[in-house]
Amino acid sequence: MAMAEKIPFDIVSPERLLLSGDAEMITLPGSEGYFGVGIGHAPVISTLKPGMIDIKAGPKGDERYFVMAGFAEVTNDKATILAEEAFPLASVSLQDVERRLKDAHEDVLQAKSETTRQKAVATLNALELLQGYLSIQ
């Protein structure tokens, strides 16, 4: 049986390279909905909404990363995910998220401008989504 071709990918945050390798398929939370990426995919650039990045048969097997926001650039031979913040789902606890939710609620209440408030609400919504993922694990 032939091995499936894999697509090289990078997940990068402002601080560092989070994960790099090859995967059979990567599913991304695009702003227009989730979409799967494999080798030979048509080129696309998409903003990412908060959600799960599913990596099938990646460098460490199947993995899930939660992304708060970012962009994905896909060519027919590589996927690059530029994340404002992303982390392996296995590395975060429900207690961590609940602590961050408390801070995010305070940020919403203390926002001095509408722009700051909107950013705080977006963070709060993303953390609530992450809390939902963790509570069904």
C-alpha positions as CSV (number, residue, x, y, z in Angstrom):
1,M,0.0,0.0,0.0
2,A,1.4,3.4,-1.0
3,M,1.9,6.1,1.6
4,A,-0.3,9.2,1.2
5,E,1.5,12.2,0.1
6,K,1.9,14.8,2.9
7,I,1.7,18.5,2.9
8,P,4.5,20.4,4.6
9,F,3.2,23.0,7.1
10,D,4.3,25.5,9.8
11,I,2.2,26.9,12.7
12,V,3.9,30.2,13.7
13,S,3.0,32.5,16.6
14,P,4.6,36.0,17.0
15,E,6.9,34.5,19.6
16,R,8.1,31.3,17.9
17,L,7.6,28.4,15.5
18,L,5.0,26.2,17.3
19,L,5.0,23.2,15.0
20,S,6.6,22.3,11.7
21,G,6.4,19.1,9.7
22,D,4.3,17.2,7.2
23,A,0.7,16.0,7.5
24,E,-1.8,14.0,5.5
25,M,-4.5,16.6,6.1
26,I,-4.9,19.8,8.1
27,T,-8.3,21.2,8.9
28,L,-8.4,24.9,9.7
29,P,-11.1,27.2,11.2
30,G,-11.4,29.7,8.3
31,S,-13.5,32.8,8.6
32,E,-16.0,31.3,6.1
33,G,-16.0,27.9,7.9
34,Y,-13.7,25.0,8.4
35,F,-11.7,23.7,5.4
36,G,-9.3,20.9,4.9
37,V,-5.8,21.2,3.3
38,G,-3.8,18.5,1.7
39,I,-1.0,18.3,-0.9
40,G,-2.1,19.8,-4.2
41,H,-4.6,22.2,-2.6
42,A,-5.5,25.3,-4.6
43,P,-3.7,28.4,-3.3
44,V,-5.8,30.3,-0.8
45,I,-5.3,32.9,1.9
46,S,-7.9,33.0,4.7
47,T,-8.3,34.7,8.1
48,L,-8.8,32.2,10.9
49,K,-11.5,32.5,13.5
50,P,-11.2,30.9,17.0
51,G,-11.3,27.2,16.7
52,M,-9.5,23.9,16.3
53,I,-6.7,23.1,13.9
54,D,-6.8,19.3,13.3
55,I,-3.6,17.8,12.1
56,K,-4.0,14.2,10.7
57,A,-0.9,12.0,10.6
58,G,1.5,14.9,11.4
59,P,5.0,14.7,12.9
60,K,3.6,13.6,16.2
61,G,0.6,11.7,14.9
62,D,-2.9,13.2,15.1
63,E,-2.9,16.5,17.0
64,R,-5.2,19.3,17.8
65,Y,-4.2,22.9,18.3
66,F,-6.6,25.7,19.4
67,V,-6.1,29.0,17.6
68,M,-7.4,32.3,18.9
69,A,-7.1,34.1,15.6
70,G,-4.7,34.4,12.7
71,F,-4.2,33.8,9.0
72,A,-3.5,30.8,6.8
73,E,-1.7,30.8,3.5
74,V,-1.9,27.7,1.5
75,T,-0.1,26.9,-1.7
76,N,-0.3,23.6,-3.6
77,D,2.8,22.4,-1.8
78,K,2.8,24.1,1.7
79,A,0.5,25.5,4.4
80,T,1.6,28.3,6.7
81,I,-0.6,29.2,9.7
82,L,0.2,32.6,11.3
83,A,-1.5,32.5,14.6
84,E,-2.0,35.4,17.0
85,E,-2.1,32.7,19.7
86,A,-2.2,28.9,19.3
87,F,-1.4,26.0,21.6
88,P,-1.7,22.2,21.6
89,L,-5.1,21.3,23.1
90,A,-3.4,18.7,25.2
91,S,-1.3,21.4,26.9
92,V,-4.1,23.5,28.4
93,S,-6.3,22.7,31.4
94,L,-9.8,23.7,32.1
95,Q,-8.5,25.6,35.2
96,D,-6.1,27.7,33.0
97,V,-9.0,28.6,30.7
98,E,-11.3,29.5,33.6
99,R,-8.6,31.8,35.0
100,R,-8.2,33.5,31.7
101,L,-12.0,33.8,31.3
102,K,-12.1,35.7,34.6
103,D,-9.4,38.1,33.4
104,A,-11.2,38.5,30.0
105,H,-14.5,39.4,31.8
106,E,-12.7,42.1,33.8
107,D,-11.0,43.4,30.5
108,V,-14.5,43.7,28.9
109,L,-15.8,45.6,32.0
110,Q,-12.7,47.9,32.2
111,A,-12.4,48.7,28.5
112,K,-11.8,52.4,28.0
113,S,-12.7,52.5,24.3
114,E,-15.0,50.6,21.9
115,T,-12.1,49.1,20.1
116,T,-10.6,47.8,23.3
117,R,-13.9,46.5,24.4
118,Q,-14.5,44.7,21.0
119,K,-11.0,43.0,21.3
120,A,-11.8,41.9,24.8
121,V,-15.2,40.5,23.8
122,A,-13.5,38.6,20.9
123,T,-11.0,37.1,23.4
124,L,-13.8,36.3,25.8
125,N,-15.7,34.5,23.0
126,A,-12.7,32.5,21.9
127,L,-12.0,31.4,25.5
128,E,-15.6,30.3,26.0
129,L,-15.3,28.2,22.8
130,L,-12.1,26.7,24.1
131,Q,-13.8,26.0,27.5
132,G,-16.5,24.1,25.5
133,Y,-13.9,22.0,23.7
134,L,-12.1,21.1,26.9
135,S,-15.3,20.3,28.8
136,I,-16.3,17.6,26.2
137,Q,-12.8,16.0,26.2
